[in-house]
Amino acid sequence: MTAVATDVLWQDAFKSYSTKVGFNLQLTRPMLEFLCACSDDVYWDRAAYGSIFFPDNWIATEHALMKRGLVVRKPPQVVEQQRKAADKLAGRGNGLPPPWALTPAGHAVIDLLKVGGLYLSADAATKKMAARKGRM
């Protein structure tokens, strides 16, 4: 969190995106899912939805959220340390730590999503994906 707090580029991005005429912050469903996954510190994999209607489009979603000042990329050293720690815990080499972190504005949006009942936890997302796969 210290690397995120000292970098104020996210703040400029958030202000310039959301205050053009008034305060307006629009997020698509994939953006909400991505933001919630970042909050739970899990890797968001849109391809897990298993259909051509849900492509693995995290690159575009990541860019859109970075443009809005809600997420930033973690430094590579931090991601590598987290991967090694996950590998030790799991006992195998498939730990995939997410390379994204929420900015303070991202944390505020997550709090708002929780208050509004729109927050999707990682467990709920997994159950929802399984239900969607069963219907397709």
C-alpha positions in Angstrom: 0.0 0.0 0.0 2.9 2.4 0.6 3.9 2.3 -3.1 0.3 3.2 -4.1 -0.1 5.9 -1.5 3.1 7.8 -2.6 2.2 7.7 -6.3 -0.4 10.5 -6.9 -0.9 9.8 -10.6 -4.0 7.8 -9.8 -5.4 10.9 -8.0 -5.0 13.0 -11.1 -6.6 10.3 -13.3 -9.5 10.0 -10.9 -10.1 13.7 -10.7 -9.8 14.3 -14.5 -12.1 11.3 -15.3 -14.9 11.8 -12.8 -15.3 15.6 -12.6 -15.6 16.8 -16.2 -19.1 18.5 -15.7 -20.2 17.1 -12.4 -19.2 14.0 -10.4 -19.8 10.9 -12.6 -18.3 7.5 -12.3 -19.6 4.8 -14.6 -18.5 1.2 -14.3 -19.5 -1.8 -16.4 -20.2 -5.2 -14.8 -16.7 -6.5 -15.7 -15.2 -3.4 -14.1 -17.2 -4.0 -10.9 -16.1 -7.7 -10.9 -12.4 -6.7 -11.5 -12.5 -4.1 -8.8 -14.1 -6.6 -6.3 -11.4 -9.2 -7.2 -8.7 -6.6 -6.5 -10.3 -5.9 -3.2 -10.2 -9.6 -2.3 -6.7 -9.8 -3.6 -7.5 -12.6 -6.1 -6.7 -13.0 -9.7 -9.7 -12.0 -11.9 -10.0 -14.4 -14.9 -12.8 -13.5 -17.2 -12.0 -16.5 -19.3 -13.3 -18.7 -16.5 -16.8 -17.8 -17.5 -16.4 -20.4 -20.3 -18.3 -18.8 -23.2 -17.6 -16.5 -26.2 -19.9 -14.0 -24.5 -17.4 -13.6 -21.6 -14.0 -13.2 -23.3 -10.8 -12.9 -21.3 -10.7 -9.2 -21.5 -8.9 -8.2 -18.3 -6.4 -6.1 -20.3 -9.1 -3.6 -21.4 -10.8 -3.7 -18.0 -7.5 -3.1 -16.3 -6.8 -0.1 -18.6 -10.3 1.3 -18.0 -9.9 1.2 -14.2 -6.4 2.6 -14.3 -7.7 5.4 -16.5 -10.3 6.1 -13.8 -7.7 6.1 -11.1 -9.1 3.1 -9.2 -6.3 0.5 -9.7 -2.6 0.6 -10.2 -0.1 -2.1 -11.1 1.9 -3.5 -8.2 5.7 -3.3 -8.6 7.1 -6.5 -10.1 9.2 -7.2 -7.0 6.1 -7.2 -4.8 4.2 -9.6 -7.2 7.2 -11.9 -7.3 7.4 -11.9 -3.5 3.7 -12.7 -3.2 4.1 -15.5 -5.8 6.9 -17.1 -3.8 4.9 -16.9 -0.6 1.8 -18.4 -2.3 4.0 -21.2 -3.7 5.4 -22.0 -0.3 1.9 -22.1 1.2 0.4 -24.2 -1.6 3.5 -26.4 -2.0 3.5 -26.1 -5.7 4.5 -23.5 -8.4 1.1 -22.3 -9.6 0.5 -19.3 -7.3 -0.9 -16.4 -9.3 -1.0 -13.3 -7.2 -2.9 -10.5 -8.8 -0.6 -7.7 -10.2 -3.1 -5.0 -9.4 -3.7 -3.0 -6.2 -6.6 -0.6 -5.3 -5.9 3.1 -5.0 -7.4 5.0 -2.1 -10.2 6.0 -4.6 -10.6 2.3 -5.4 -11.0 1.5 -1.7 -13.7 4.2 -1.4 -15.6 2.8 -4.4 -15.4 -0.7 -2.8 -16.8 0.7 0.4 -19.6 2.3 -1.6 -20.3 -1.0 -3.4 -20.5 -2.8 0.0 -22.9 -0.2 1.4 -25.0 -0.4 -1.8 -25.1 -4.3 -1.8 -23.3 -4.5 -5.1 -20.0 -6.0 -3.8 -19.3 -9.4 -5.2 -16.9 -11.4 -3.1 -14.5 -14.0 -4.6 -16.5 -16.9 -3.2 -19.8 -15.5 -4.5 -18.2 -14.9 -7.9 -17.0 -18.5 -8.1 -20.5 -19.8 -7.3 -22.0 -17.5 -9.8 -19.6 -18.7 -12.5 -20.5 -22.3 -11.8 -24.2 -21.5 -12.1 -23.6 -19.7 -15.4 -21.6 -22.6 -16.8 -24.4 -24.9 -15.9 -26.9 -22.9 -17.9 -24.8 -22.6 -21.0 
